Amino acid sequence: MNLKIIAFTVLLTSLSGTIFSQNDKVCAYSGYMTVEDLNRNCSSNSYLSNQQAEKAIDNILSKVGLFRNFIIKECPNISNAVAATLKTSLGTYERYIIYDSNFLNRVIGTTGTDWSAISILAHEVGHHLNGHNLNTGMGSHEKELQADEFSGFVLAKMGASLDESLRAMNKFGSENSSDSHPNKYLRVKSITKGWRKANGGNLNVNNDSNIVLYDYNESQSNYYLQKGSEAYQNKNYELAGEFFLKAFQYNAGINKLYLYYAASAYVGAKDYDKAQKYYLMLLKNGIYSLEQKNQREVYKIVTLIYSQQNKTADALNFIKIARRESPNDLNLLLTEADLYYKTGNKTKFAQLLKDAIAKDPYNSDLYYNLGVINGEEGEYDQAKYYYEQALRINGSKENANLNMASLILSKENEIIDEMNSLGSSNADNKRYDYLSEKIKELYKSAVPYLQKVIEVNSQNTQAIKTLVSIYYTIGDTKNAEKLKKRLN
């Protein structure tokens, strides 16, 4: 008889698709930088930056109508600015713009204009928007020139003159090309190309993973917000998600709550790819503008979606935050237990179930699963105790009755082995008779549990066959024949 375990994770549709790159990638403004260089100078799991830099980068993005979907981080002592895709302490891969504020201040002091620092930040934004940290088939020089062109384009859109757009490169660019960067003359040419293009057309950037923002239009934003609310109330969640996203776009990305509404609506529509995309964007840009209860919900749903995508490592990483934010959420505790079970860490699984029992002492599933784990580990008495507790709470629990019968019958082999090892002496014959009665008593003790299984589920042929066999063995032919008819 096979033991069964009950999974606790909230049921979501199976998903597919990857959010982040699988390799660390770094694109620096000048010179060659490695992940080791960054790790040596700054911790990659920090989400902290100063508001001035965030505002500058958001202004850059507003000129191409995109929402920020990467993390901005200040890091001293690198004398550079970089666009990077890095593995965080949680084990996930995130996109960053990392800058040294002292370096940017020196640039401003040397060139005599704030536009120089903005041009450097714009260059790094260009790397991310063009997908350079994801594209391994493009040469480093081509990537740098594309980012330079974007810098020139966006500075023109922001009102910088061509001279102001070029000052940082003219002062800090290298006379000679290197393996990682072209010479400053080629880079000046690309910046100029972008600056001139801003007056004649749009610059194409890779925005497939981003959200296009529109010019702020309060009436349009409120219109779509109302339409989204109506669709949500009518349980048309897919349409509600589309409307809430439009409200966010016409709000120019200012009110992050609208994006939260869109993601939540897509959860209702069971479109978990879109929900995950927008929740992750909020985690990178805007999570702390939400009320705490909404922040908790974001962490929780991201965890559950990763769990159902079978991305167990990502789910375990995020559940640390989710449980920290919602320490009394029993469902999250059970989800974490289930994740550890999937990884084969049964010790951690059992400990978390015991924690759950302390919060919910009348949950028969918790005792049942502890019975399964102890049974698998050969802890017969502990397994029996937990099954008894599960059945004390819910005596009609099919799996608990079935596993209890299976646990009892697991003792038959050692009795049979001893019977088969006996000789033909009087003492052995007496021992054999004793063991024969003992095994019959063992079978009889399993009968009530098997009967309950059949009472609950009359189609459980496994239980029926086992009980028929027991009836014949203990001499109850009448019940054996009667029950056997169910198998025909």
LOVEXSE-540445 format. One line per 3 residues: number of its first residue (from 1); for each residue y, z, x of C-alpha. Coordinates in Angstrom, 1 decimal, decimal comma. Example, Ala and Ser with C-alpha at 12.3 -4.5 7.8 and 13.67 -1.06 7.14 Angstrom:
1 = -4,5 7,8 12,3  -1,1 7,1 13,7 $
This chain:
1 = 0,0 0,0 0,0  3,4 -1,0 1,4  6,2 1,4 1,6 $
4 = 9,5 0,2 0,3  13,0 1,3 1,2  16,1 1,0 -1,0 $
7 = 19,2 -0,6 0,5  22,5 0,9 -0,6  25,0 -1,8 0,5 $
10 = 27,3 -3,1 -2,3  25,8 -6,4 -3,4  27,9 -9,4 -2,4 $
13 = 27,0 -13,0 -2,1  25,6 -14,1 1,3  28,3 -15,7 3,4 $
16 = 28,6 -17,9 6,5  31,4 -18,9 8,9  33,0 -17,4 12,0 $
19 = 36,5 -16,0 12,2  37,0 -15,6 15,9  36,3 -17,3 19,2 $
22 = 33,2 -16,1 21,1  34,9 -16,2 24,6  37,9 -14,5 26,2 $
25 = 40,6 -17,1 26,7  44,0 -16,7 28,4  47,0 -19,1 28,6 $
28 = 49,8 -17,7 30,7  53,4 -19,0 30,8  53,3 -19,2 34,6 $
31 = 50,6 -18,8 37,2  46,9 -18,1 36,6  45,9 -14,9 34,8 $
34 = 42,4 -13,7 34,0  41,0 -11,3 31,4  40,4 -8,8 34,2 $
37 = 44,1 -9,0 35,1  45,1 -8,1 31,5  42,5 -5,3 31,3 $
40 = 43,6 -3,9 34,5  47,2 -3,5 33,2  46,8 -3,0 29,5 $
43 = 44,3 -2,0 26,9  43,3 -4,9 24,7  42,7 -2,8 21,6 $
46 = 46,4 -1,8 21,1  48,3 -3,3 18,2  51,7 -1,9 19,3 $
49 = 54,8 -4,0 20,0  58,5 -3,5 19,6  60,2 -4,7 16,5 $
52 = 62,6 -7,0 18,4  59,7 -9,1 19,8  57,9 -9,2 16,5 $
55 = 61,1 -10,3 14,8  61,7 -13,0 17,4  58,2 -14,4 17,0 $
58 = 58,4 -14,3 13,2  61,6 -16,2 13,4  59,9 -18,8 15,6 $
61 = 57,1 -19,1 13,0  59,5 -19,4 10,1  60,9 -22,6 11,6 $
64 = 57,5 -24,3 11,2  56,7 -22,5 7,9  53,7 -20,5 9,1 $
67 = 52,5 -16,9 8,7  51,7 -14,9 11,8  47,9 -14,5 12,2 $
70 = 47,8 -13,0 15,7  48,7 -9,7 17,2  51,8 -9,1 19,3 $
73 = 51,3 -6,6 22,2  53,6 -5,3 24,9  52,0 -4,9 28,3 $
76 = 53,9 -3,8 31,4  53,4 -5,0 35,0  52,1 -8,5 34,3 $
79 = 55,4 -10,2 34,9  54,4 -12,9 32,4  53,7 -13,7 28,8 $
82 = 50,3 -14,9 27,7  48,5 -16,2 24,6  45,0 -14,8 24,7 $
85 = 41,8 -14,4 22,6  40,3 -11,1 23,7  37,4 -8,9 22,8 $
88 = 38,8 -5,6 21,4  37,3 -2,1 21,8  35,8 -2,6 18,4 $
91 = 33,8 -5,5 19,7  35,7 -8,1 17,6  37,6 -11,1 19,0 $
94 = 41,4 -11,2 18,2  44,2 -13,5 19,1  47,1 -11,9 20,9 $
97 = 50,5 -12,7 22,4  50,9 -10,3 25,2  54,3 -10,0 27,1 $
100 = 56,0 -7,9 29,7  59,3 -6,8 28,3  60,7 -6,1 31,8 $
103 = 59,8 -9,7 32,8  61,6 -11,1 29,7  64,7 -8,9 30,5 $
106 = 64,7 -10,3 34,0  64,6 -13,8 32,6  67,5 -13,1 30,3 $
109 = 69,5 -11,6 33,1  68,8 -14,5 35,5  69,5 -17,3 33,0 $
112 = 72,3 -15,6 31,2  70,9 -16,3 27,7  68,5 -14,7 25,2 $
115 = 67,2 -18,2 24,4  65,2 -18,1 27,7  63,1 -15,2 26,5 $
118 = 62,7 -16,8 23,1  61,6 -20,1 24,7  58,9 -18,2 26,6 $
121 = 57,6 -16,5 23,5  57,7 -19,8 21,6  55,6 -21,4 24,4 $
124 = 52,9 -18,8 23,8  53,1 -19,2 20,0  52,6 -22,9 20,6 $
127 = 49,3 -22,2 22,4  47,9 -20,3 19,4  49,2 -22,8 16,8 $
130 = 47,6 -25,7 18,7  44,3 -23,8 19,0  44,3 -23,9 22,8 $
133 = 42,3 -20,7 23,1  39,6 -22,3 20,9  39,6 -25,8 22,4 $
136 = 37,5 -26,0 25,5  37,7 -29,8 25,8  41,4 -30,0 26,7 $
139 = 42,7 -29,8 30,2  45,0 -26,9 31,1  47,9 -29,2 32,0 $
142 = 47,7 -30,9 28,6  47,7 -27,5 26,9  50,8 -26,3 28,8 $
145 = 52,7 -29,5 28,0  51,9 -29,3 24,3  53,1 -25,6 24,3 $
148 = 56,3 -26,7 26,1  56,9 -29,4 23,6  56,5 -26,9 20,8 $
151 = 58,9 -24,5 22,5  61,6 -27,2 22,7  61,0 -28,2 19,1 $
154 = 61,3 -24,7 17,7  64,3 -23,7 19,8  66,2 -26,7 18,5 $
157 = 65,3 -25,7 15,0  66,6 -22,2 15,7  69,9 -23,6 17,0 $
160 = 69,6 -23,6 20,7  71,1 -26,3 22,8  69,0 -28,4 25,1 $
163 = 70,4 -26,7 28,1  69,6 -23,3 26,6  66,1 -24,4 25,8 $
166 = 65,5 -25,5 29,4  67,0 -22,7 31,4  63,9 -20,5 31,7 $
169 = 61,9 -23,5 32,9  64,6 -24,7 35,3  64,8 -21,2 36,8 $
172 = 61,2 -20,1 36,8  59,1 -23,3 36,8  57,3 -24,3 39,9 $
175 = 58,3 -27,3 42,0  54,6 -28,2 42,5  51,7 -28,5 40,1 $
178 = 48,9 -26,1 40,3  45,3 -26,1 38,9  46,6 -24,2 35,8 $
181 = 50,1 -25,6 35,3  52,0 -28,9 35,8  55,2 -28,9 37,8 $
184 = 58,5 -27,9 36,2  59,7 -31,5 36,0  56,9 -32,6 33,8 $
187 = 57,4 -29,4 31,7  61,1 -30,0 31,3  60,3 -33,5 30,1 $
190 = 58,0 -32,0 27,4  60,5 -29,4 26,3  63,1 -32,1 26,0 $
193 = 60,7 -34,3 24,0  60,1 -31,4 21,6  63,8 -30,6 21,3 $
196 = 64,7 -34,2 20,4  61,8 -34,5 18,0  63,2 -31,5 16,0 $
199 = 66,1 -33,8 15,0  63,9 -36,6 13,9  60,7 -35,3 12,4 $
202 = 58,1 -32,6 12,3  55,9 -31,5 15,2  52,2 -31,5 14,3 $
205 = 50,5 -28,1 14,9  47,0 -26,9 14,2  47,5 -24,6 11,1 $
208 = 44,1 -24,9 9,5  43,6 -21,1 9,9  47,1 -20,2 8,9 $
211 = 49,2 -20,0 5,7  52,1 -22,4 5,2  55,2 -20,6 4,1 $
214 = 58,0 -22,1 2,0  61,7 -21,4 2,0  62,4 -18,2 0,2 $
217 = 62,6 -18,8 -3,6  62,6 -15,6 -5,6  62,3 -17,3 -9,0 $
220 = 59,3 -19,4 -7,9  57,7 -16,4 -6,3  58,1 -14,3 -9,4 $
223 = 56,8 -17,1 -11,6  53,5 -17,4 -9,6  53,2 -13,6 -9,4 $
226 = 53,4 -13,5 -13,2  50,9 -16,4 -13,6  48,6 -14,6 -11,1 $
229 = 48,7 -11,4 -13,1  47,9 -13,2 -16,3  45,0 -15,1 -14,7 $
232 = 43,6 -11,8 -13,2  43,8 -10,0 -16,6  41,9 -12,9 -18,1 $
235 = 39,2 -12,6 -15,3  40,1 -16,0 -14,0  40,0 -14,7 -10,5 $
238 = 39,9 -18,0 -8,5  43,0 -19,2 -10,3  44,6 -15,7 -9,8 $
241 = 44,0 -16,0 -6,1  45,7 -19,4 -5,9  48,7 -18,1 -7,9 $
244 = 49,1 -14,9 -5,8  48,9 -17,0 -2,6  51,7 -19,3 -4,0 $
247 = 53,8 -16,1 -4,8  53,3 -15,1 -1,2  54,3 -18,5 0,2 $
250 = 57,4 -18,8 -1,9  58,3 -15,2 -0,9  58,3 -16,6 2,7 $
253 = 55,6 -14,1 3,7  57,9 -11,1 3,3  56,0 -9,1 0,7 $
256 = 52,5 -8,6 2,2  51,3 -7,1 -1,1  51,2 -10,6 -2,6 $
259 = 48,7 -11,6 0,1  46,7 -8,5 -0,7  46,6 -9,5 -4,4 $
262 = 45,3 -12,9 -3,4  42,5 -11,6 -1,2  41,5 -9,1 -3,9 $
265 = 41,4 -11,8 -6,5  39,1 -13,9 -4,3  36,8 -10,9 -4,1 $
268 = 36,6 -10,9 -7,8  35,9 -14,7 -7,7  33,2 -14,0 -5,1 $
271 = 34,9 -16,4 -2,7  34,4 -14,0 0,2  35,3 -16,5 2,9 $
274 = 38,9 -16,7 1,6  39,0 -13,0 0,8  38,0 -12,2 4,4 $
277 = 40,5 -14,6 5,9  43,4 -13,1 4,1  42,3 -9,5 4,6 $
280 = 42,0 -10,1 8,3  45,5 -11,7 8,3  46,8 -8,5 6,7 $
283 = 45,0 -6,4 9,4  46,9 -8,4 12,1  50,2 -8,6 10,4 $
286 = 51,3 -6,4 7,5  48,6 -3,8 6,9  51,0 -0,9 7,4 $
289 = 53,4 -2,2 4,8  50,8 -1,6 2,1  50,2 1,7 0,4 $
292 = 47,5 3,8 2,0  45,1 3,3 -0,9  45,4 -0,5 -0,4 $
295 = 44,9 -0,1 3,3  41,7 1,8 2,7  40,5 -1,0 0,4 $
298 = 41,2 -3,7 3,0  39,1 -1,9 5,7  36,3 -1,2 3,2 $
301 = 36,0 -4,7 1,8  36,2 -6,3 5,3  33,3 -4,0 6,3 $
304 = 31,2 -4,9 3,2  31,7 -8,6 3,6  30,7 -8,5 7,3 $
307 = 27,6 -6,5 6,2  26,6 -9,1 3,7  27,2 -11,9 6,3 $
310 = 24,6 -10,1 8,4  27,3 -9,6 11,1  26,0 -6,1 11,6 $
313 = 27,9 -5,5 14,8  31,3 -6,5 13,3  30,5 -4,4 10,2 $
316 = 29,7 -1,3 12,3  32,9 -1,8 14,2  35,1 -1,9 11,1 $
319 = 33,2 0,8 9,3  34,4 3,2 11,9  38,0 2,6 10,7 $
322 = 37,0 2,4 7,0  35,2 5,8 7,1  38,1 7,3 9,1 $
325 = 40,5 6,2 6,4  38,1 7,2 3,5  36,0 10,0 4,8 $
328 = 34,8 11,1 1,3  33,7 7,6 0,2  30,0 8,0 -0,3 $
331 = 29,4 4,2 -0,7  30,8 3,6 2,8  28,6 6,4 4,2 $
334 = 25,6 4,7 2,7  26,7 1,3 3,9  26,9 2,7 7,4 $
337 = 23,4 4,2 7,0  22,1 0,8 5,9  23,7 -0,9 8,9 $
340 = 22,0 1,5 11,3  18,7 0,9 9,5  19,2 -2,9 10,1 $
343 = 19,7 -2,2 13,8  16,5 -0,2 14,0  18,3 3,1 14,7 $
346 = 16,3 5,2 12,2  17,5 8,5 13,7  21,1 7,7 12,9 $
349 = 20,1 6,3 9,5  18,3 9,6 8,6  21,2 11,7 9,8 $
352 = 23,6 9,8 7,7  21,4 10,1 4,6  21,3 13,9 5,1 $
355 = 25,2 13,8 5,3  25,1 11,8 2,0  22,8 14,4 0,4 $
358 = 25,3 17,1 1,2  27,9 15,0 -0,8  25,5 13,9 -3,5 $
361 = 22,6 16,4 -3,8  21,2 14,8 -7,0  20,8 11,3 -5,8 $
364 = 17,1 10,5 -5,8  17,5 7,4 -3,7  18,7 9,5 -0,7 $
367 = 15,6 11,7 -0,8  13,4 8,7 -1,4  14,7 6,8 1,7 $
370 = 14,3 9,9 3,9  10,7 10,1 2,6  10,2 6,5 3,8 $
373 = 11,7 7,1 7,2  9,6 10,3 7,8  6,5 8,5 6,6 $
376 = 7,1 5,6 9,0  7,5 8,2 11,8  4,2 9,9 10,9 $
379 = 5,9 13,1 9,6  3,6 13,6 6,7  4,8 16,9 5,4 $
382 = 8,5 15,9 5,7  7,8 12,7 3,9  5,9 14,5 1,1 $
385 = 8,8 17,0 0,7  11,4 14,3 0,3  9,3 12,3 -2,1 $
388 = 8,8 15,4 -4,2  12,6 16,0 -4,2  13,2 12,4 -5,3 $
391 = 10,7 12,8 -8,1  12,1 16,2 -9,1  15,4 14,4 -9,8 $
394 = 13,8 11,3 -11,3  10,1 11,6 -12,2  10,0 8,0 -13,4 $
397 = 11,1 6,4 -10,1  8,5 3,7 -9,5  8,8 3,3 -5,7 $
400 = 8,8 7,1 -5,1  5,6 7,5 -7,2  4,0 4,5 -5,4 $
403 = 4,9 5,8 -2,0  3,8 9,3 -2,8  0,4 8,0 -3,8 $
406 = 0,3 5,8 -0,6  1,2 8,9 1,5  -1,6 10,9 0,0 $
409 = -4,2 8,2 0,4  -3,1 7,7 4,0  -5,2 10,9 4,7 $
412 = -8,4 9,3 3,6  -9,1 7,5 6,9  -9,4 10,6 9,0 $
415 = -11,8 12,1 6,5  -13,9 8,9 6,3  -13,9 8,6 10,1 $
418 = -15,3 12,2 10,4  -18,0 11,5 7,7  -19,1 8,4 9,6 $
421 = -19,4 10,4 12,8  -21,8 13,0 11,4  -25,5 13,0 12,2 $
424 = -28,4 14,0 10,0  -28,8 17,7 10,7  -28,6 20,3 7,9 $
427 = -25,1 21,3 9,2  -24,0 17,7 9,3  -25,3 17,1 5,8 $
430 = -23,4 20,2 4,5  -20,3 19,0 6,2  -20,8 15,5 4,7 $
433 = -21,1 16,9 1,2  -17,9 19,0 1,8  -16,0 16,0 3,0 $
436 = -17,2 13,9 0,0  -15,7 16,5 -2,4  -12,6 16,7 -0,3 $
439 = -12,0 13,0 -0,4  -12,6 13,0 -4,2  -10,0 15,7 -4,5 $
442 = -7,6 13,7 -2,4  -8,1 10,7 -4,7  -7,6 12,8 -7,8 $
445 = -4,3 14,1 -6,4  -3,0 10,6 -6,1  -4,0 9,6 -9,7 $
448 = -1,0 11,1 -11,5  1,5 9,2 -9,3  -0,4 5,9 -9,8 $
451 = -0,6 6,5 -13,5  3,2 7,1 -13,6  3,7 3,8 -11,7 $
454 = 1,7 1,9 -14,3  3,5 3,7 -17,1  6,8 2,6 -15,7 $
457 = 5,7 -0,9 -14,7  2,5 -2,1 -16,5  2,6 -5,3 -14,3 $
460 = 2,2 -3,5 -11,0  -1,2 -4,9 -10,1  -1,3 -3,2 -6,7 $
463 = -1,2 0,2 -8,5  -3,7 -0,9 -11,1  -6,3 -2,1 -8,5 $
466 = -5,9 1,1 -6,5  -6,3 3,3 -9,5  -9,4 1,3 -10,8 $
469 = -11,0 1,8 -7,4  -10,2 5,5 -7,4  -11,7 5,9 -10,9 $
472 = -15,0 4,3 -9,8  -15,1 6,5 -6,7  -14,6 9,8 -8,6 $
475 = -17,1 8,7 -11,3  -14,6 8,0 -14,1  -16,2 4,8 -15,1 $
478 = -14,7 4,8 -18,6  -11,1 4,8 -17,5  -12,0 2,3 -14,7 $
481 = -13,4 -0,2 -17,1  -10,5 0,3 -19,5  -7,9 -0,2 -16,9 $
484 = -9,7 -3,1 -15,3  -9,1 -5,2 -18,4  -5,4 -5,3 -17,6 $
487 = -6,3 -7,4 -14,5  -7,9 -10,1 -16,5 $
